[in-house]
């Protein structure tokens, strides 16, 4: 099923999406639970509590509007992207080779999450090298520590789309990536989430366009480290919790991979589409104090 977090008539709801009909039907959640977004559905069977509302009449919010802790992210997780990033001069891990032998795990702070159709803000006083990264994101359902690769998919509740927006100059300046990855508004998420049974993540198309120009065109089956491996890696010593979000990496075609680089500027529109999930669209604007 497709599940959206949205605001309607001044209140946040979580509801079932009928994409063909263009509607969302609210689920029976107390207002305080709905504040958690789709994470409130994990481990519970929640009936609908009202008639369908047109998607055009609601404001979509990020499926997990404010994750309880940092979003886990995986770097250099498609072969072609690993090579294009390694050649860019901004890769602090390049000394170990273009293609990593183990997953590269970093994070983005919860506060940078925004929704479909919200504006990503570029601060020219901070960075002039803003890039996009289309990614499939995992939402953890059952937590655990020391999760085995064979059991990992049992811990997945569902999936959504994340744009891992990155300030490349900041990423290159610091040995750790959190500053360049966690600028305010740098984690668009949405437009909604889908449950685990909706897509086959071993063979799901992922695309990204900028101002209508197709830049990234790949498939999740080409991940270097698949989702079970990622979950097993993170959970070795780090207890995963229900509602945790894991961004699985981006394919080739990011701005830094072009010569010269194609960085984002105010007015640009980035659209990310993952088959079976949906299309996440965000306009880029200028930060104003």
N, C-alpha and C positions, 0 to 999 in steps of 0.2 A: 504494500500500500504506500501511497504518497501522503506525507504528513507535513503540514505547514504550521509555522508559528506566525501569527498575524495580529494586527491591532484593528479593532472595529468598534466604533462608537465609544472610544476612549478607554477600551479595556483590551488586554492581551488575551488571545485565545490560542488553542492548539486544535487543528481540525484536519479532517480527511479531504484530500484534494481529488476532484474529478476533473482532470485536465481537459478531457474531451468536451465536457459540459461547461468548463470555465467557472467552476464553483468550488467552494470549500464549506464543509459541514462541521460545526463546532463539536468537540468532544466534551464529555461530562467531567470537567476538572474544576476544582475550586480555584478561585482567582489567584491565590498564593502559589498553587502548584503550577498553574499556567505560566507564571513568571519564569519558570525554569525551561520553558519551551518544550521541544520534543523529548528532552531528557526526563520529563515528568511521566512519560508513557512507559518507560523501561520497567519491566517486571509487573505490569498491571494490564488488565483487560478493561479498556475504557469504552463504553458505548457512546454513541452520538447523543447530543442533548439539544438539538434544534435543527431547523431546516437549512438547506444549502443557501449560501450567500455568494453573490457574484465575486469572483476574484478581483474584478475591476473596482469593486466597492470597498476593498480592504487594503490595508497597508501591510505588505509582507515584511516580516522581520527575519533575522537570521534564525535558522532552525534551533540552534543553541545560542540564544542571544548574548549570554555572557558565561562562557565555560567556567566551571568551578576552579580550574587551574590552567596553566599554560597549555596551549595546543602543541602536541608532539608533531614534529615534522621530519621528513626524510629527505636528505640532500643527494643529488647526483644519482637518481634511482632509475634512469633510463640510459642505455648505452650511448646513444647519439648525443643526448644532453650532457652526459658526463664528459664527453670529448669537447663539445663546444664550450662548456664552462671552464674546463681545464685550460683551454687556449686563451681565455679572455683576459688573464692577468689579475682577476679578482678572486681567484680560488685559493684560499689559505690551506687547503688540503692537497693541492696539486703535487707537492713533494712526494706524496705516497703513491702517485700514479693517477691517471685520468679516471680509471674505473675502480671504485672502492672494493676492497676485499670483504668488508663488513659494512652494515648499514651506518650511514652518517646521520646521527640524531641531533636535532636542535629544537628550539621552540619559539613560539610567538606568544606574547602576553595576551590574556583574555580581553583586555580593554581595546584592542585594535580591531575587534570583530565588528563588521557592519553588514547590512542586508543587501539583497538584490535591489537594484535601482537607487541605492544610496550612493553618495558621491565620495570617491577616494580623493583626499586632499593632498596636493603637492606643496611643500614648503620650499621655495627656491633658495631660501637662506640656509637650509639644512642639506639639501641634496639636489643635484642636477642630473641624476642618473637613475630614474625610476623605471622599473621593469615589471613585467607580468609573469605569472607562472600558473598555468592551469593544472589543477590537481583534484583527483578523487580523494575524498576524506572519509575515514571510517569513524563511526560512532560506536563506542564500546557499550555493550549491554550488560554482560556479566563480568564483574571485576575479577582480579586474581593476580597472584604473584607466582613466578616460575611456570607460566603457561607453556605447555609444549606446542610445538608446531602443529602436530596432528590434531590437537584439541582447540587450536586458536580460533577457528571460525565459529565455534560454539559461543565465543565471547563477543561476537559482533552483533549489534542490534540493527545497524543499517548504515546508510551512506549519504553523503551530500557532496556539494562542490565547494572548493575553496580556491580563491585566487591568492597565491602566496606573493603578494606585492612586495618588492624588494628595492631598497636603495643600494644600488651596486657599489657606489663609491664608499658608502659606509661599511658595506660588507667586506670590501677589500681593505679598508683602513684598519679594521679591528680583527684580531684573530678569531674572536667569537662572532656569531652572526646575529645575535638577538637584537642589537640596536638597529641594524639595517633592515631587519625583518619585522620589527614591532613598532614602527612609527604609527602614530594615530591614524586610524582608518585603513591600515594596510592588510586587513584580512576580510575581504568580502566573502560571505558564506551564504549559500542558498541555491535556487530560490526556495527549496524545501528539502526535506529528507525523504529517503525511501527505505523501506525495511529490507533486510538481508535477502529475502526471497525474490526481490524485484529484478535483480540483475546478476549476470554471471561475470564476476570480476576477473575471471581468467581470460575473458574475451569481450571487452567493452570499449567502444570507440570513445576517444576524447579529442576535442577540437577547441581551438581558440582563435578568434579573429579580433583584429584591431581596426576600427573604422571600416569594417566590412572586408578587410583583407585577411585571408586565412593565413595564420602564422604557424600554428601547431596542429598537427593531424596525426594521431597515433592511436595506440590501443593499450589498455591496462595489462594485457597479456605480455607486453614487452618490458614490464618492470624487472629490474635486476633482482631485487629482493621482493618477493611477493608478500601479500598481506599476512599470511601465517608466520612467515619469517620475521616480519616487522614486529608483530605482536609478541612473539617469543623473545625477540631481542630486547625490547623495552621492558618486558615484565621480569627479566632476570635481575631481580633485586629492586625493581620499582613496581609497587603494587598498582596495577591499573584499576580504575574505578568506573562504575556506571556513569555514562555521560561524557567520559573522556573523548576527545577528538584527536585523530591522527591523520595528518595530511601525508599522502603516500609518495609525493615526488612529482616532478613535471617533466614532460618530454621535450625533445629538441624543438627549436623555433622561437626561443625567447629573444628579447631584444638584444641582449649582449652577444648573441650568436651571429649577428649580422656585421658586415664590414662596410661602412661604419655602423656602430650599434644604433638600433632603432628604439630610443628611449621614449617614454610616454610624456606627454605635455598636457596642460589643461585643455579641455575640449575633446580629448580622445575618448572613445567608447570601446571598452573591452567586453567581449561576449565569450563565455566558456560554455560549451555544450558537452554533456556526457550522456550517451545513449541510455535510456531507461531511467535517468535521473531528471534532467531538465536543462534549462539554459539560465546561466547566471550572467546578468548584464550590469555593468557599472560605468558611469561617466567619471572622468578625472577632472578635478577642478583645482583652484589655487587656494592655498591656506591663507586665511586672513585673521589677524589678531583680534 
